[in-house]
Amino acid sequence: QAELVESGGGLVQSGGSLKLTCTASGPTLGRSPMGWFRRTPDKDREVVAVTNWRGDTTWYADSVRGRFTILKDNDQNMVYLQMNSLKPADTAVYYCAARRDEVYASARDIDYTDWGPGTQVTVSS
């Protein structure tokens, strides 16, 4: 089983940017669809952005479309989430996830098999 680890979270002011990195070790996830999800204390885990195994097809939640970009680097076994124009409502723990042995991405968290421990993103107003 692959291990996923997120990094790049932190505290940023409203309007600022952060870039999250998900690094995979163990079995390669180069052929796995990947996704970024987030959770706050008062909301269930929600999808942020997903990409297919090639990284050439992406999908975004309405709340982040136009501000966030998901990038998949199969050579480096990494997935990134570039977050721009951050808002206080983006404050959450962000998780990366892999959908092992599948081809297509999914917006449902139950479809993902491997998860990282999460990284905290806090956006101050």
TATADA-V818501 format. One record per residue. N is the residue number from 0. PHI is phi as a letter, one per 40 degrees, with the letter a starting at -180 (NA if undefined). PSI is psi in radians with two decimals (* if undefined). NEAR is the number of other ideal C-beta (glycine too) atoms within 12 Angstrom. Layout:
n-><N,N>
phi-><PHI,PHI>
psi-><PSI,PSI>
near-><NEAR,NEAR>
This chain:
n-><0,1,2,3,4,5,6,7,8,9,10,11,12,13,14,15,16,17,18,19,20,21,22,23,24,25,26,27,28,29,30,31,32,33,34,35,36,37,38,39,40,41,42,43,44,45,46,47,48,49,50,51,52,53,54,55,56,57,58,59,60,61,62,63,64,65,66,67,68,69,70,71,72,73,74,75,76,77,78,79,80,81,82,83,84,85,86,87,88,89,90,91,92,93,94,95,96,97,98,99,100,101,102,103,104,105,106,107,108,109,110,111,112,113,114,115,116,117,118,119,120,121,122,123,124>
phi-><NA,c,b,b,b,c,a,h,c,i,b,a,c,d,g,c,b,a,b,c,b,b,b,b,b,g,d,c,b,c,b,b,c,b,a,b,b,a,a,b,d,b,b,c,c,b,c,b,a,b,a,c,c,c,g,b,b,b,a,b,c,d,c,b,d,g,b,b,b,c,b,b,b,c,c,c,f,b,b,b,b,c,b,b,f,c,b,d,c,c,c,a,c,b,b,b,a,b,b,c,g,b,b,c,c,a,c,c,c,c,c,b,b,b,b,c,c,h,b,c,b,b,b,c,c>
psi-><2.39,2.67,2.28,2.38,2.20,2.63,2.90,-0.08,2.98,-2.86,2.29,2.65,2.71,2.34,-0.18,-3.04,2.65,2.67,2.03,2.51,2.38,2.06,2.29,2.32,2.87,-2.57,2.37,2.48,0.36,-0.38,0.39,2.34,2.57,2.75,2.78,2.33,2.89,2.74,2.42,2.85,-0.47,0.18,2.66,2.85,2.35,2.65,2.52,-0.97,2.55,2.78,2.64,-3.14,-0.54,-0.47,0.17,0.00,2.22,2.80,2.50,2.57,2.60,-0.61,-0.33,-0.15,2.31,-0.26,-0.58,2.64,2.25,2.32,2.36,2.19,1.68,-0.52,-0.64,-0.06,0.79,2.69,2.42,2.70,1.84,2.13,2.05,2.86,0.85,2.56,2.74,-0.55,-0.24,-0.10,2.18,2.99,2.22,2.35,2.45,2.68,2.63,2.54,1.51,2.49,0.47,2.90,-0.72,2.62,2.87,2.59,0.02,2.20,-0.47,-0.25,-0.05,2.45,-0.46,2.39,2.55,3.00,-0.28,2.72,2.39,2.30,2.18,2.17,2.07,2.60,*>
near-><14,29,19,38,25,34,24,27,32,22,17,26,18,18,17,22,23,33,28,42,29,44,26,32,18,16,18,19,39,23,23,38,39,53,47,53,41,38,24,21,11,9,14,14,25,28,37,40,42,38,39,26,27,19,29,13,18,31,25,26,26,14,21,32,17,13,26,35,27,40,26,36,21,22,10,18,28,31,48,30,46,24,38,21,23,33,24,19,21,37,28,36,27,46,35,48,44,43,33,25,18,23,16,21,32,24,26,20,25,15,25,31,22,32,31,34,19,26,31,25,37,25,29,16,15>
